[in-house]
Amino acid sequence: MEIVWLLVVGLLLAGWYALDGFALGAGMFLAALRGDARSRRHVVAAVGPFFLANEVWLIAFAGVLAVTFPDAEAALFTALYPVIVLMVAAWLVRDLGMWFRARRPEPGWQRWWETTQAVASLVFAAAAGLFLGNAVQEPGDGVLRMLNPYGLLGALTTVALFALHGTAFLALRTTGELRERARRAGGRLAPAALGLLVLLVATAPLASATGLAPLALVPGLAGPAGVTVAWRAMRKGRDGTAFAGTVLAAACLPLTAGALMAGRLLDGVAGESTIDRLTMVALPILPFLLAAQAVLWWVHRHRLNDRSVTFF
């Protein structure tokens, strides 16, 4: 069952990257819509139905990791606690931006919280990438050690990839000028995201504490392929294919890191009785989590228009 739970942990983190990644990317895109109140409202309306459900994946990942692989969780969370504090702070501020922007009608108030949301989304994405880049290595204490070249490369790659993912999502969910702006921004972001992702994957064996892991080659190659597919699809106006490509690329980033860390995680697996109890209680919940996400996407499968509900 250890392998099953290793796959579950990877699925949960990949799910968060694929789902909340577009919400963070769309949040960053708010910064490019200065002065366009109508488009900014549509961005918030596009993300609104999904962002709380997306966050469940990160919470579930942290909980399952702590129970199934307690030694790895303790080592990572102790060594990288400044990055985790930054992630949680940015997470809270991002959510405050969503909740507070519509509490008052003044344009200045709404612009303030939309800008706050854009900055917090960027910081959240960068902190997630910094965590992943350091986790692949042997994490060391001290903030300066965390700002190592591979950790910073992970942060830049995650920001670029989430920004691209957000533009693909907005192109899929919106119409008119906002859709065209998202497509143009995605076309400009794609080369940078692809270059950073290829560099991150190519240097992973040098940075990894366990060296090259053949299993990491599958997601490591699939991620750049997903960005390439998304780039070509954006140029041809195929929004569904472009979004599918960025979903694949975002999910493959943590899966590559997880494959590199698999041996270290399995060395610190929980006792057999803990794994058995967790399997009985938690594993049956996963199909319901997946089904709930499918229903949510089916209900909100149509493109937005001026009559669409803004949840926040």
Solvent accessible surface area in square Angstrom, and as a share of the most:
residue,aa,sasa,rsa
1,M,95,0.42
2,E,73,0.33
3,I,102,0.52
4,V,58,0.33
5,W,2,0.01
6,L,29,0.14
7,L,120,0.60
8,V,12,0.07
9,V,8,0.04
10,G,19,0.18
11,L,75,0.37
12,L,1,0.01
13,L,23,0.11
14,A,6,0.05
15,G,10,0.09
16,W,2,0.01
17,Y,3,0.01
18,A,9,0.07
19,L,29,0.14
20,D,0,0.00
21,G,0,0.00
22,F,0,0.00
23,A,2,0.01
24,L,0,0.00
25,G,1,0.01
26,A,0,0.00
27,G,1,0.01
28,M,23,0.10
29,F,18,0.07
30,L,1,0.00
31,A,61,0.47
32,A,59,0.46
33,L,0,0.00
34,R,208,0.76
35,G,70,0.68
36,D,40,0.21
37,A,79,0.61
38,R,143,0.52
39,S,7,0.05
40,R,9,0.03
41,R,80,0.29
42,H,16,0.07
43,V,2,0.01
44,V,1,0.00
45,A,1,0.01
46,A,0,0.00
47,V,4,0.03
48,G,5,0.05
49,P,18,0.12
50,F,0,0.00
51,F,1,0.00
52,L,83,0.41
53,A,32,0.25
54,N,0,0.00
55,E,11,0.05
56,V,66,0.38
57,W,8,0.03
58,L,16,0.08
59,I,107,0.54
60,A,28,0.22
61,F,19,0.08
62,A,35,0.28
63,G,38,0.37
64,V,22,0.13
65,L,4,0.02
66,A,40,0.31
67,V,63,0.36
68,T,0,0.00
69,F,0,0.00
70,P,49,0.31
71,D,92,0.48
72,A,15,0.11
73,E,35,0.16
74,A,51,0.39
75,A,60,0.47
76,L,10,0.05
77,F,56,0.24
78,T,93,0.54
79,A,11,0.09
80,L,0,0.00
81,Y,137,0.52
82,P,37,0.23
83,V,5,0.03
84,I,38,0.19
85,V,93,0.53
86,L,83,0.41
87,M,21,0.09
88,V,67,0.38
89,A,46,0.36
90,A,6,0.05
91,W,44,0.15
92,L,108,0.54
93,V,55,0.32
94,R,2,0.01
95,D,22,0.11
96,L,74,0.37
97,G,0,0.00
98,M,0,0.00
99,W,107,0.38
100,F,78,0.33
101,R,11,0.04
102,A,41,0.32
103,R,138,0.51
104,R,113,0.41
105,P,116,0.73
106,E,77,0.34
107,P,91,0.57
108,G,38,0.37
109,W,67,0.23
110,Q,45,0.20
111,R,119,0.43
112,W,157,0.55
113,W,34,0.12
114,E,6,0.03
115,T,71,0.41
116,T,22,0.13
117,Q,6,0.02
118,A,5,0.04
119,V,89,0.51
120,A,5,0.04
121,S,0,0.00
122,L,87,0.43
123,V,45,0.26
124,F,0,0.00
125,A,0,0.00
126,A,27,0.21
127,A,1,0.01
128,A,4,0.03
129,G,0,0.00
130,L,17,0.08
131,F,22,0.09
132,L,17,0.08
133,G,3,0.03
134,N,5,0.03
135,A,1,0.01
136,V,5,0.03
137,Q,36,0.16
138,E,120,0.54
139,P,27,0.17
140,G,14,0.14
141,D,105,0.55
142,G,42,0.40
143,V,86,0.49
144,L,153,0.76
145,R,155,0.56
146,M,4,0.02
147,L,80,0.40
148,N,31,0.16
149,P,116,0.73
150,Y,23,0.09
151,G,0,0.00
152,L,79,0.39
153,L,24,0.12
154,G,3,0.03
155,A,12,0.09
156,L,107,0.53
157,T,1,0.00
158,T,1,0.00
159,V,29,0.17
160,A,11,0.09
161,L,1,0.00
162,F,0,0.00
163,A,14,0.11
164,L,0,0.00
165,H,0,0.00
166,G,0,0.00
167,T,2,0.01
168,A,1,0.01
169,F,0,0.00
170,L,0,0.00
171,A,3,0.02
172,L,48,0.24
173,R,11,0.04
174,T,1,0.01
175,T,72,0.42
176,G,51,0.49
177,E,104,0.47
178,L,8,0.04
179,R,52,0.19
180,E,57,0.25
181,R,67,0.25
182,A,0,0.00
183,R,48,0.18
184,R,120,0.44
185,A,13,0.10
186,G,0,0.00
187,G,23,0.22
188,R,171,0.62
189,L,52,0.26
190,A,0,0.00
191,P,58,0.37
192,A,52,0.41
193,A,1,0.01
194,L,36,0.18
195,G,42,0.41
196,L,42,0.21
197,L,3,0.01
198,V,73,0.42
199,L,91,0.45
200,L,14,0.07
201,V,33,0.19
202,A,67,0.52
203,T,38,0.22
204,A,4,0.03
205,P,44,0.28
206,L,155,0.77
207,A,25,0.20
208,S,11,0.07
209,A,47,0.36
210,T,71,0.41
211,G,25,0.24
212,L,109,0.54
213,A,20,0.16
214,P,103,0.65
215,L,125,0.62
216,A,7,0.06
217,L,90,0.45
218,V,105,0.61
219,P,16,0.10
220,G,1,0.01
221,L,126,0.62
222,A,27,0.21
223,G,2,0.02
224,P,20,0.12
225,A,51,0.40
226,G,0,0.00
227,V,0,0.00
228,T,53,0.31
229,V,70,0.40
230,A,0,0.00
231,W,67,0.23
232,R,136,0.50
233,A,5,0.04
234,M,5,0.02
235,R,169,0.62
236,K,115,0.49
237,G,24,0.23
238,R,142,0.52
239,D,8,0.04
240,G,42,0.41
241,T,62,0.36
242,A,2,0.02
243,F,21,0.09
244,A,60,0.46
245,G,4,0.03
246,T,0,0.00
247,V,48,0.28
248,L,80,0.40
249,A,0,0.00
250,A,0,0.00
251,A,19,0.15
252,C,7,0.04
253,L,8,0.04
254,P,5,0.03
255,L,67,0.33
256,T,11,0.07
257,A,7,0.06
258,G,26,0.25
259,A,15,0.12
260,L,7,0.03
261,M,15,0.07
262,A,18,0.14
263,G,42,0.41
264,R,54,0.20
265,L,11,0.05
266,L,54,0.27
267,D,126,0.65
268,G,5,0.05
269,V,46,0.26
270,A,15,0.12
271,G,47,0.45
272,E,141,0.63
273,S,65,0.42
274,T,41,0.24
275,I,6,0.03
276,D,69,0.36
277,R,154,0.56
278,L,28,0.14
279,T,29,0.17
280,M,153,0.68
281,V,106,0.61
282,A,23,0.18
283,L,46,0.23
284,P,72,0.45
285,I,101,0.51
286,L,29,0.14
287,P,81,0.51
288,F,151,0.63
289,L,33,0.16
290,L,85,0.42
291,A,52,0.40
292,A,60,0.47
293,Q,18,0.08
294,A,63,0.49
295,V,93,0.54
296,L,37,0.19
297,W,58,0.20
298,W,162,0.57
299,V,87,0.50
300,H,41,0.18
301,R,116,0.42
302,H,117,0.52
303,R,95,0.35
304,L,12,0.06
305,N,82,0.42
306,D,85,0.44
307,R,222,0.81
308,S,25,0.16
309,V,104,0.60
310,T,36,0.21
311,F,102,0.43
312,F,19,0.08
